[in-house]
Amino acid sequence: MASIRISQLPQYTDQIISVEKIPLVISGNVATNYVETKNLFGNTNITPTSLNDVNAMSFVAASNNSAVSFTDTGNLAGGRAFIASNGGSINGSWRSGYIGTDGGVISGAGGDWIIASANSNIYGGYYNTIISSENPNILAGAWNSIIASYGGSEIQGGDTNFIAASQGFVLGSNSNKCAGVGVEAGGWNGPRYSFAGGGYNLTTTNDGGNDHFAGAYNGLTFDGTAKGGYLYKVAGLAVQDATVSNDISALIASSGRTTLYDQTLHTDNIHTFKTETFSVIPAGNVGGSINVDCSLGTIFTFTLTADTTPNFVNVRTGQRFIFIVYNNGSWAVPTATVNGSAGTVFAKNGNIAPSNNGYTKYTATYDGTYMFLDEELGFSAV
């Protein structure tokens, strides 16, 4: 046969979908060999042991004992590409495209696209997109998109999460159904159903708990110690070091604050551009010894139908009140107490004397020990 250049041969342009054979000339060998397309991009370290369908699959494993192996028993499908170099290993994976470099380890994942570089370790996970570089560890996640970069990142556990982490971000175990964004070194130990946004040192010292939002710059801690390790439905937005330690609470802090009460927004320095309103608590007709639950609101209304002795309960330090009293006759208020303790309510001249057959307004302030009442008498219609 006359000599002919390879470039002069007819070009095959159809997609190769079966195990085709390609001529192979090895230097020094007399005979011409062939290689199957399924092994064209492999080396001796690739050891598929239980493949149900090897068609349309590409394997590239090169340099320093990279390995690809499978232990799946029959659910493997074609169309996967693996690139593992410099010691990277891929084990038991399926329906996925992987790039593992510089000693990265990927094990037991499925349906995923994963890029792991610089000694990354990824174990488990399904239907995920994971990009990790510079020594992060991502362990056991499912249905997630995870981006972790730079040294020391560690994301443990997780389910249905989106995580973008850079420069040493730690999300922690049991971190399922979360969205986490960490920039600069930080931590987030064990929250669930949460969003964590951390800029420059997001930190926690205890189990984060459930249902959290965190936006932190230079330090935020969710401390669930007093709640048995869990905090429920809480949020923190901290400019500088702050701690959320109460259920159903939120903290907006400029510097170094800790939450005090459940079901409360905690903040520094409020400015209101327009109106401020409060709920009015109608107590109705009262007489005799009564408890006034100060946790219910700020403005209370009463109608006296007999001599009345109020006992104020559930009062917070620094709380302020307005009590509007209609005296339906000439009834008196002989005394008043806070939490049943005598001598804890102060009024001008030691006397509470609402107007007869009229309205009286009391403005009250509690300092943590005593309640002070300012009495304004003689209100009538104009």
N, C-alpha and C positions, 0 to 999 in steps of 0.2 A: 504494500500500500504506500502510495506516495506520502512524503512528509507533509503534515498540515499543522498549522498553528492552532492552539486551543481556542484563540479568539475567533478562528474561522469556522469552528464547529457550530451546528445549529443550537440556538438557545432554547432551553426548556423554561417556559414562563408560567405553567400551571402550578397551583399550590400542591405541595407534597403532603398528602394526608395519610399515607401508608408507610410501612417500613421499607423504604427503598434502599438499594445498594449502590454505592458510589465507588468507582475505582480508586485505589490507594496505592501509590508508589512510595515505598520506604527506602531511604538511601541505604545502599549496601546489599539489599535483597535482590535475588535474581528474579523471583516471581512477582507478578503484580497481584496485590490483594484487593479486597473491597471492605468498605465500612458501611454499616447500616445507619440511616439518618438519625435513628433514636440515640445512637452512641457517638454521633459526629462531634458533639461539643462536650463529651465527657472525658474522664480519665479513670485510672484504676481505682481511685478512692470513692467513686460513685457506686453505691451498692444497693440498688432497689431490690428488695427481697420479696415483696408481695404486691406486685402491681396488677390491677385488674385490667387496666387499659393504658398502654404506654404510647399510643399514637398521638401525634401532634404535640409531643412534649419536648422541651429543650432543657438540657442540663449543662451548666457551665460551672465547673469546680476546679480551681487552679491554685497552686502555690501552697506549700507547707501543710500537706495532709488535710485539705478541706474534704468534707464528706457529706453525702446526701444519702439518707437511708429511710426506708418506709416499713412500718409494721401494720398498716391498715389492712383489713381483711377483705376488702372488696368494694369499697365505696369511692375509690380513686377515679377521677375523670381526667381526660386529657386537657391540653391547652395551658400547661403551666410552664413557667420559666424560672430557673434557679441559678443564681450567680453567687458563689461562695468562694472567697479567697482568703489567703493568709490565715488558715486555721479555722475558718468559719464552719459550722456544722448545722445541718437542717435535718430534723428527724420527725417522721410521722406526719408530714404536712400534706395538704391536699387543696386543689383548686386555687392555687396561689401563685403569686410572683414575688420572689424574694431577692434581695441583694444583701448579702452578709459579708462584711469585710473586716479584716484585722481582728480575727478571733471572735467575732460575734457568734452567738449560739441562738438558734431558733428551734423550738421544739413543740410539737403537738398543736400547731395552729391550723386553721382551715378557712378557705374562702377569702384569704387576706392578701393585701399588698403590703409588704414590710420592707423598709430600708433600714438596715442596722449596720452601724460602722463603729470602728474604734472600740472594740471589746464590749459591745452591747450584749446584753442577755435578755432574751424574750422567751417566756415559757407559757404555753397555752394561748388561748384566744381564738375567737371565731368571727369571721366577717369583718375584720378590722383593717384599718389603714394606719400603719405605725411608721413613723419616721424618727429614728433615734441616732444620736451621734455622741461621741466623746464620753463613753463610759456610763451611760444611764442604764438602769435595770428596769424592765417592765415585766411584771409577773402576773399571769392568770387574769386576762380580761376577755370580754366578749362584746361583740357588736360596737366596738369603740373606734374612734379616730384619735390617735395619740401622737403628739409631736413633742419629743424630749431631746434637748440638746445641751451640750457642754457638760463638764465634769460633775459627777456626783448625783445626777438626777435619779430618782427612784420612785416608781409608781407600782404599788403592790395591790393586787386584787382589782376589782372593778367590773362593771356591767353597764352597758349602754352609756358610755361616757364620752365626752370630748375633753381632751386635755392638751393644752399647749404649754410646755414648760421649757424654760431655758435657764442655764447657768445654775444648776444645783437645786432644782425644785423637787420637793418630796411631797407626794400626795398621801401615801400611807395605805395600809390595808383596809379592806372593806369599803373601798372608795367607789361603790357602784352608783350608777345613775347620776353622775356628777359632771360638771363642766369646770375645769380648772385652768386658770391662766397664771403662770408664775414667771416673773422676770426677776433676775438676780436671785441670790440664795434665799431659801425659805423652807417652809414645812407645812404640812397639813395632814395630821395624823388621825386617820380613821373616820372621816365624815362620810355620810351617805345622803343621797338625794340633795346634793349641795352644789353651789357655785362658789368657786374660790378665785378671786382675782387678786393677785399679790404682786406688788411692785416694791422691790428692794426690801427683802426680809419679811416675808409672811411666816409667822411662827405659831405653833401651838404646843402646849405642854401636856394636854390631857386629851382623852377621846373626844373628838369633835361632835359626835352624835348625828342627828337627823335634821333634814330640812333647813339648810343653812345658806345664807348668802354672805360672802365675805369679800370686801374690797379693802385691801390694806396697803399702805405705803409705810415702810419702815416699822413694821411690827404690829401684828394683831393676834391675840390669843383667845381661843374658845376653851373655857375652863369648865368642864362638866363635873368636877369633883363632888360638889354638893348635890348634884342631880343623879348620882349613881353612874357617872361616866357619860351621860347623854344630855344633850341640850336639844330642845324641840322648837322648830319654827323661829329661828333667831337670825338676826342680821347684824353685821358690823361694817361700818365704813369709817376707817381710821386714817388720819393723816400721820399720826405718830403713835407710839406705843399705847395700846388699849386692850381691855379684856371684856369679853361677853361671858357672863356667868349666870344668866337667868333665862328661864323658858319664856317663849313668846315675847321676846324683847328685842330691841334694836338699839344700837349704839352708833352715834355720829359724834366723833371726838376729834378735837384738834390736838390734844396732848394728854397722854397718861391718865385715862379715866377707866373706871370699872362699873359695870351695871349694878344697880341696887335692887331693882324690883322686877317681878314677873309682869308680863303684859304691859310693858312700859317702853316708851321711846326715851332714851337718854341722850343728851346733847349739850354742847357748850354754846352759849351766846346766840340767842334767837333774835332775829329782827323780822317783824311782820310789816309788810308794805301796806296791807289793807286791813281787813277786819279780823277779829279774834272772837270766837263764840264758844259757849259752854252749854252743855245740857242742863236743863232745870229739872230737879228731882222733887215732885210734889208729894209731900209726906201726908197730906190730908189732915183730918181732925185728930188731935192728940190730947192726951191727958194722963196724969200720973207719971210713973217712972217709965221712960222710953230710952231705947238705944238708937243713936243716930250713926248709921254706917257711912263714915266719911270716904270710903273707897268708891262710893257710887257716883260721886260727882263733886262739883264746886259750888253750885247754887241750889239751895233747898228752900221750900216754902212749907209753912206750918199754919194751922188754925187751932188756937187754944180753946178747948171746950171744958177744961178743968185746970186746976193747978198742975204744973208740969215740971218734972225734974229730968233734964236730958243727960244722958251719958254718951260721950263721943267715943266711938270705937273705930279701929282700923285707920288710925290717923298716921300720916307720914310726916316726918320731920321736914319743915319748910312749907307745908301745905297751907293754902289760904282758902277761905270760904266766905260766902255771903248767905246769911240766914234771913229770910223775910218772914215775919211773924204777924199774923192777924189775930188779935186778942178779941174773941167773940164774947166780951163781957168785961169783967174786972179780975180775971184770973192772974195768978202770980207765978213767978219762976223762983222758988225759994233758994235753989242751989243748982250747980251743974258739976259734972266730973268728966275726966278723961280716963277711959278704961277702968272706971269704978273707983279711982283714987281721989280721995277728998283733997281739997286745996290745990287742984291742978287747973282750975278755970279762974281767970282774973277778969273783972269788970271794973269800970270806974267807980270809986268809992265802995267797992265790994258789994255792989247791988245790981241785980238784973230786974228791971221794972218796965215791961212793955206797956205801951199806951193802952188805956182801957177803950174798948170798942173802936179800935183803930189799928193802923199798921206801924210796925217798928222794923228797922233794918239793922242787922248786926254784921259787921265785918270782922272776921276772925283770922288769927295767925297762930300756927303751932310751931314752937321752937324746939320740939323734941322732948320737952318736959311739961311746959305750960301752954295753955291756950288763952290768948288775949282777945277780949271782945270789945269792940267799939260800938256803942249803942246810939242809934239815931232815931229820935222819937217823933210822934205827931204827924205822920204822913196822912194826907187826905186828898181827895180829888180836887182838881182846880177847874 
